[in-house]
Amino acid sequence: MFPPTPPAAPPLRRLRKRVARFYACYAPEKLTAAKALCEKYGSRGTELLVRMEDKYGPDPQDAFVFR
């Protein structure tokens, strides 16, 4: 009846998308560093996101952010 649910994106890929959103919103000049930063943090992705919220503000995924 319903089409199969697509597989979830790998955690590192999802993390990279969220970090890229942060940088696109708050620090576009750092957007090219998103992949390397995610690889550095690896399984500590939650720690990275908490640090980014502390530094830049709310996650653009969770809130409408105006500059």
Secondary structure, DSSP 8 states (H G I E B T S, - for coil): ----------HHHHHHHHHHHHHHHH-GGGGGGHHHHHHHHGGGHHHHHHHHHHHH-S-TTTS----
